[in-house]
Amino acid sequence: MSTVAVIGAEAKIRGYALAGAVPLVAATEIDARAQWAALPAEVVAVVLTHEAAAALVEETAAPGAPLTAVMPA
């Protein structure tokens, strides 16, 4: 089954769990990279906070990366 994940600060992502997304808390750039690296194989799309997106520019552009969307700042 395909899954959507959300990476970013807890206060900004917690509500996404109500829609069935998997919230992955990342308080720092290092946390964001660690959460990205640990994404389960079933994740096909990732919603990123603006801060997480800034930390994951290279990772999101890599071939085979999940589809990504960035929350408005």
C-alpha positions, 0 to 999 in steps of 0.5 A, spaced: 500 500 500 502 506 498 503 511 503 504 519 504 509 522 509 510 529 512 517 531 514 518 537 519 517 541 525 511 537 530 507 543 530 506 544 523 505 537 521 501 533 526 495 535 523 496 531 517 496 524 521 488 525 521 488 525 513 492 518 514 499 521 512 505 518 516 508 524 520 516 524 521 518 529 526 524 533 524 526 539 528 533 540 525 536 539 518 540 533 520 533 530 523 530 532 516 535 528 512 535 522 517 528 522 516 528 522 509 534 517 509 529 512 513 523 513 509 519 506 508 519 503 501 512 504 501 512 512 501 510 514 494 509 522 496 512 526 501 510 533 504 515 537 507 515 544 511 519 549 508 525 548 512 525 541 511 525 542 503 531 547 504 535 541 507 533 536 502 534 539 496 539 534 493 535 528 496 528 530 493 532 531 486 535 525 486 532 520 481 527 515 484 526 520 489 518 520 492 514 525 489 515 531 494 510 537 495 512 543 500 508 547 504 507 554 503 512 558 508 
